[in-house]
Amino acid sequence: HPGGPELLGEYAGKDATSGFDDFGHSSDAKKMLKEYLIGELEDVSMYSKLIKYENNIK
């Protein structure tokens, strides 16, 4: 991600919709979302904790 890994870590396990929308991404970036979507998590709390642990994010 051009915003860097810190930005991804900030939103790890969270809904990043508002952050994405607030930035004002281009229509091309919005199209890319569909291309890279591999699924949706039902319970992200467990994955968020794992990602933060693996990346030593507090």
Sine and cosine of phi, psi and omega as CSV:
sin_phi,cos_phi,sin_psi,cos_psi,sin_omega,cos_omega
0.00,0.00,0.72,-0.69,-0.01,-1.00
-0.87,0.49,-0.41,0.91,0.01,-1.00
-0.97,0.23,-0.17,0.99,0.04,-1.00
1.00,-0.08,0.29,-0.96,-0.04,-1.00
-0.92,0.40,-0.44,0.90,0.00,-1.00
-0.89,0.45,-0.64,0.77,0.01,-1.00
-0.90,0.43,-0.68,0.74,0.03,-1.00
-0.90,0.43,-0.64,0.77,0.03,-1.00
-0.90,0.43,-0.57,0.82,0.01,-1.00
-0.88,0.47,-0.57,0.82,-0.04,-1.00
-0.98,-0.21,0.09,1.00,-0.03,-1.00
-0.84,0.54,0.83,-0.56,0.03,-1.00
0.97,0.24,0.13,0.99,-0.02,-1.00
-0.86,-0.50,0.28,-0.96,0.10,-0.99
-0.98,0.21,0.91,-0.41,-0.05,-1.00
-0.99,-0.12,0.22,0.98,-0.06,-1.00
-0.84,0.55,-0.75,0.66,-0.05,-1.00
-0.91,0.41,-0.63,0.77,0.05,-1.00
-0.89,0.45,-0.66,0.75,0.03,-1.00
-0.90,0.43,-0.73,0.68,-0.03,-1.00
-0.92,0.39,-0.64,0.77,-0.03,-1.00
-0.90,0.44,-0.51,0.86,-0.03,-1.00
-0.94,0.34,-0.46,0.89,0.00,-1.00
0.99,0.16,0.75,0.66,0.00,-1.00
-0.88,0.47,0.45,-0.89,0.01,-1.00
-0.94,0.33,0.24,-0.97,0.05,-1.00
-0.91,0.42,-0.52,0.86,0.06,-1.00
-0.90,0.43,-0.66,0.75,0.03,-1.00
-0.90,0.44,-0.62,0.78,0.01,-1.00
-0.92,0.40,-0.60,0.80,0.06,-1.00
-0.91,0.41,-0.58,0.81,-0.01,-1.00
-0.89,0.45,-0.50,0.87,0.01,-1.00
-0.83,0.56,-0.70,0.71,-0.01,-1.00
-0.91,0.41,-0.60,0.80,-0.01,-1.00
-0.91,0.41,-0.62,0.79,-0.09,-1.00
-1.00,-0.09,-0.10,0.99,0.02,-1.00
-0.91,0.42,0.83,-0.55,0.02,-1.00
-0.92,-0.38,-0.13,0.99,0.03,-1.00
0.33,-0.94,0.00,-1.00,0.03,-1.00
-0.76,-0.65,0.68,-0.73,0.01,-1.00
-1.00,0.03,0.64,-0.77,0.06,-1.00
-0.99,0.12,-0.66,0.75,-0.01,-1.00
-0.80,-0.61,0.99,-0.12,-0.08,-1.00
-1.00,0.09,-0.18,0.98,-0.08,-1.00
-0.87,0.50,-0.66,0.76,0.01,-1.00
-0.91,0.41,-0.67,0.74,-0.03,-1.00
-0.94,0.35,-0.58,0.81,0.02,-1.00
-0.88,0.48,-0.71,0.70,0.01,-1.00
-0.90,0.44,-0.65,0.76,0.01,-1.00
-0.91,0.42,-0.71,0.70,0.00,-1.00
-0.89,0.46,-0.70,0.71,0.00,-1.00
-0.90,0.44,-0.63,0.77,0.02,-1.00
-0.91,0.42,-0.74,0.68,-0.04,-1.00
-0.90,0.43,-0.51,0.86,-0.03,-1.00
-0.98,-0.19,0.11,0.99,0.01,-1.00
0.81,0.59,0.69,0.72,0.02,-1.00
-0.99,-0.15,0.74,-0.67,-0.02,-1.00
-0.99,-0.16,0.00,0.00,0.00,0.00
